[in-house]
Every structure is written in C-alpha cells, then in structure tokens.
C-alpha cells in the first residue's frame, strides 16, 4: 500500500511539473518603441523565452515588466515583434494571446480587455521645427494646421476631440520628422521620451522642439475580447506584476532604465 501511495504521489508530482513547465503565453509588440521596447535590427522577431531567459535581440522597459511578470507565474513567453498595424491584426485573428504596451480608449474598450496593472506611462506632446513660432494655449492653437500622427497610436481623449486639427497618418516615427523637416506638416504629435530617442539616434535634436504636454496615459497589456483565455492570462499578468513589485524585481527594472524614463513614477525611487 505504501509503495502504491508513493507511486501515486510521484505521478502527481510529475504531471504537476509537466503542466507547470508547459505554461506558455504569446505576446506581441512593435519593434521601434524605445525605451519601452525595441529591436537591435530589423522590424520582425519571434522568440520563445523561458523563465530566467531573455530575447537575444529585443529589449526595453515594458518588455522587462511583461516578461518578468509572466516568468514569476511560471510561464514561458512566446514573443512576437512586428509593425504595429500587423500586431493588431495578429491579436484580433487569434494568432497571439496578448498585446503590449497599449493605452485605453473608448474605441479600444469595445474590442479589448485590459490588465488592471499598468506596464508604463506615456506623455503626449507636439514636436515642431525650432524656427516655428507658436503661442501655446491648448490644442486649439493647432486648429487649421496639419499635424502628423502615428497610424494606429492612441493620443488620448483630448486629441480625439480636437477636430479642428488636420491629422496626417504616418507609418514610422522618423517619417513624421522627415515630413516636418520638409515643411509638409506643421507639427508631429508624439510620445515624449520615445520620440526624443529617435531624434537622438538620427542626430536631429538641434532641429526640433516640443510644445507643452497636452495629455498623458498609462499603457497596459491587453487581449482581444473573443479570446477565451483573455481573463485568465490578464489575471496572471496582474498577479505576476504585483509579485515582482513586492520582491524587488520591478525596482531593479526601474533602476536599469532610470536614465531614459520620463515618468517620475517609474524612476528608481518608486518601488511600487
């Protein structure tokens, strides 16, 4: 009887370990979103990242938060990196489970479920040529002007309500700056910090300035409503995010990226 009981326990432990080891979540993000996520080269990347491992070519603050949160819960993370429009298509077709980092909007709430815990924060500002003259009051200052915006990006409720602005979609951040430099648009709506890094990489900092911040947003991880695993996977991220906040991993991530973060709440001094 004792031998049978021992065998039963070993079988349970084996299958329990096998189930734990087999837990996988697929997440998708964009390739050019520094410091939150960026590829060393190219615009596509797929990697299977087990607990304790990292992608060889993709890095960033948001990726560290998402990866460590799921690793804390015992998940292997299948990472997909593709241009943003394609990422949304893959999510909605069920090819991947989750997308990050993504802010909340009324339109998105109709089709996505969101985590409760946030991943990072973005600040919205309009970039203009230094020689341009603007007397800034609010977004109304830009009425009648053509302002570039990234296709598929969310700029908050105030930007959505600014119907007097002529908004021109671009597919890449550098494209927006090139259009601004050639006077094809009057400004380029951007995410502060992220846009700044692009300017630094292309040695364009001296040519542009930015108008005062007009809004900000937290960004989360999200699932398509039709995904039957959405609720479970989002809860797993929330629990993992809470755990890495308590065990010091999140503080270490914030310390790692403190030199390029623009959100005071994501600095090393904040351990929450």
C-alpha positions in Angstrom: 0.0 0.0 0.0 2.8 2.4 0.9 4.5 1.6 -2.4 1.3 2.4 -4.3 0.8 5.6 -2.4 4.4 6.7 -3.1 4.0 5.9 -6.8 0.7 7.9 -6.9 2.4 10.9 -5.3 5.3 10.7 -7.8 2.9 10.5 -10.7 1.1 13.6 -9.4 4.3 15.5 -8.9 5.4 14.6 -12.4 2.3 15.7 -14.1 2.1 18.8 -11.9 5.6 19.7 -13.0 4.8 18.9 -16.7 1.7 21.2 -16.6 3.7 23.9 -14.9 6.5 23.7 -17.4 4.1 23.7 -20.4 2.5 27.0 -19.5 3.0 29.4 -22.4 1.6 32.8 -23.2 2.1 34.5 -26.6 2.6 38.3 -26.5 3.1 40.7 -29.4 4.5 44.2 -29.6 6.1 46.7 -32.0 9.8 46.9 -32.9 10.5 50.7 -32.6 9.2 52.0 -29.3 12.3 52.8 -27.2 12.8 52.8 -24.2 9.8 50.6 -23.7 10.6 48.0 -26.4 12.9 48.0 -29.4 14.8 45.6 -31.7 18.5 45.8 -32.3 17.9 45.5 -36.0 15.0 44.8 -38.4 11.3 45.1 -37.7 10.3 41.4 -37.0 11.4 38.9 -34.4 9.9 35.8 -32.8 11.5 34.2 -29.7 10.4 31.6 -27.1 11.7 32.9 -23.8 11.6 30.5 -20.8 11.8 31.7 -17.2 15.2 33.0 -16.4 15.9 33.7 -20.1 15.6 36.8 -22.3 15.3 37.6 -26.0 18.7 38.0 -27.7 17.5 40.9 -30.0 14.7 42.7 -28.2 14.9 44.8 -25.1 13.0 47.6 -23.3 11.4 48.7 -20.0 7.9 47.4 -20.9 9.3 44.1 -22.2 11.2 43.6 -18.9 8.0 44.2 -16.9 5.9 41.9 -19.1 8.5 39.1 -19.2 9.3 39.1 -15.5 5.6 39.2 -14.5 4.8 36.1 -16.5 8.1 34.4 -15.6 7.1 34.9 -12.0 3.9 33.0 -12.6 5.8 30.1 -14.3 5.1 31.0 -17.9 7.3 30.7 -20.9 6.7 33.8 -23.1 6.4 33.5 -26.8 7.4 36.9 -28.0 6.3 38.3 -31.4 7.7 41.6 -32.7 6.1 43.1 -35.8 5.0 46.5 -37.1 2.1 47.8 -35.0 -0.7 47.5 -37.7 0.2 43.9 -38.2 0.4 43.3 -34.4 -3.2 44.4 -34.1 -4.2 42.1 -36.9 -2.4 39.1 -35.3 -4.1 39.8 -32.0 -7.6 40.1 -33.4 -7.2 36.9 -35.6 -6.2 34.9 -32.5 -2.7 34.3 -33.7 -1.3 35.6 -30.4 -2.8 36.0 -26.9 -1.8 39.5 -25.7 -0.5 42.8 -27.0 1.6 45.4 -25.2 2.0 48.3 -24.4 -1.4 49.7 -25.2 -3.3 52.6 -23.8 -7.1 52.6 -23.1 -9.5 54.5 -25.3 -13.3 54.3 -25.8 -12.9 52.6 -29.2 -10.4 50.0 -27.9 -12.6 49.2 -24.9 -15.2 47.9 -27.4 -12.8 45.2 -28.6 -10.1 44.7 -26.0 -9.9 43.5 -22.4 -7.1 45.2 -20.3 -4.9 44.2 -17.4 -5.5 46.0 -14.1 -1.8 46.6 -13.6 -0.2 49.0 -15.9 3.1 48.5 -17.8 4.4 52.1 -18.4 3.3 55.7 -18.9 3.5 58.0 -21.9 3.3 61.7 -22.2 1.9 63.4 -25.4 3.5 66.5 -26.9 3.6 68.1 -30.4 7.0 68.4 -31.9 7.7 71.4 -34.2 10.7 73.0 -36.0 12.7 75.3 -33.8 12.2 78.3 -36.1 8.4 77.9 -36.0 6.5 80.4 -33.7 3.6 79.1 -31.6 1.8 80.9 -28.8 0.6 77.9 -27.0 -2.7 77.9 -25.1 -4.1 74.4 -25.8 -4.6 72.1 -28.7 -6.8 74.8 -30.1 -3.6 76.5 -31.0 -3.2 74.0 -33.8 -6.6 74.4 -35.4 -6.4 74.5 -39.2 -2.9 73.2 -39.2 -1.7 69.8 -40.5 -0.2 67.6 -37.8 1.4 64.2 -38.4 0.4 61.3 -36.1 1.5 57.7 -35.9 -1.1 55.4 -37.6 -2.9 53.3 -35.0 -1.5 55.1 -32.0 -3.7 56.5 -29.2 -3.1 60.1 -28.2 -5.8 60.4 -25.6 -9.3 61.8 -25.4 -8.3 65.5 -25.8 -6.5 64.7 -29.1 -9.6 62.7 -30.3 -11.8 65.7 -29.5 -9.5 68.1 -31.4 -11.4 68.0 -34.7 -10.1 71.4 -35.9 -6.7 69.8 -36.5 -5.9 68.2 -39.8 -4.3 64.9 -38.8 -2.0 63.1 -41.2 -1.1 59.4 -40.6 2.5 58.2 -40.9 3.8 54.7 -40.5 7.2 55.4 -38.8 8.4 57.9 -36.3 11.3 59.1 -38.4 8.9 59.6 -41.4 6.9 62.1 -39.3 10.1 64.1 -38.5 11.1 64.0 -42.2 7.8 65.4 -43.2 8.1 68.1 -40.6 11.6 69.0 -41.7 10.5 69.4 -45.3 7.5 71.6 -44.2 4.9 69.1 -45.4 3.2 69.3 -42.0 3.2 71.9 -39.2 3.9 69.5 -36.4 4.2 65.9 -35.3 2.2 64.6 -32.3 4.4 62.3 -30.3 5.2 60.3 -27.2 7.8 62.2 -25.2 10.9 60.2 -24.5 10.2 57.7 -27.3 10.3 60.5 -29.9 13.3 62.1 -28.2 15.3 58.9 -28.5 14.5 58.7 -32.2 15.8 62.3 -32.6 19.0 61.4 -30.7 19.6 58.3 -32.9 19.3 60.4 -36.1 21.2 63.4 -34.7 18.2 65.7 -35.2 17.8 67.1 -31.7 19.0 70.5 -32.7 16.3 70.9 -35.3 13.2 70.4 -33.3 11.5 71.5 -30.2 8.3 70.4 -28.4 5.1 72.2 -27.3 3.8 71.8 -23.8 2.4 68.4 -22.8 -1.3 68.1 -23.7 -2.2 64.8 -22.2 -0.8 61.5 -20.8 -1.8 57.9 -20.5 -0.9 54.7 -18.7 -0.3 51.7 -21.0 -1.3 48.2 -20.3 -1.3 44.7 -21.7 -4.5 43.7 -23.5 -6.3 40.8 -25.1 -9.0 40.6 -27.8 -12.5 40.0 -26.4 -13.0 36.9 -28.4 -10.0 35.1 -26.8 -11.4 32.6 -24.3 -8.1 32.8 -22.3 -8.2 36.6 -22.0 -9.5 36.8 -18.5 -7.1 34.1 -17.1 -4.0 35.5 -18.8 -4.6 39.1 -17.9 -5.1 38.0 -14.3 -1.8 36.0 -14.4 0.0 39.2 -15.6 -1.6 41.3 -12.8 -0.6 38.7 -10.1 2.9 38.5 -11.6 3.3 42.3 -11.7 2.2 42.5 -8.1 4.7 39.9 -7.1 7.7 41.5 -8.9 6.7 44.7 -7.2 7.0 43.1 -3.8 10.1 41.0 -4.4 12.2 43.8 -5.7 12.4 42.8 -9.4 10.4 45.8 -10.5 12.6 48.1 -8.6 15.6 46.6 -10.4 13.9 47.1 -13.8 13.3 50.7 -13.0 16.9 51.2 -11.9 18.1 49.6 -15.2 16.1 52.1 -17.3 16.1 55.1 -15.0 18.4 57.1 -17.3 15.8 57.2 -20.2 12.4 57.1 -18.4 10.4 60.3 -18.4 7.8 59.2 -15.9 8.7 60.2 -12.3 6.5 57.3 -11.0 8.7 54.9 -12.9 12.0 56.1 -11.5 14.2 54.1 -9.2 12.9 55.9 -6.2 9.4 54.5 -6.7 9.4 50.9 -5.6 5.6 50.3 -6.1 
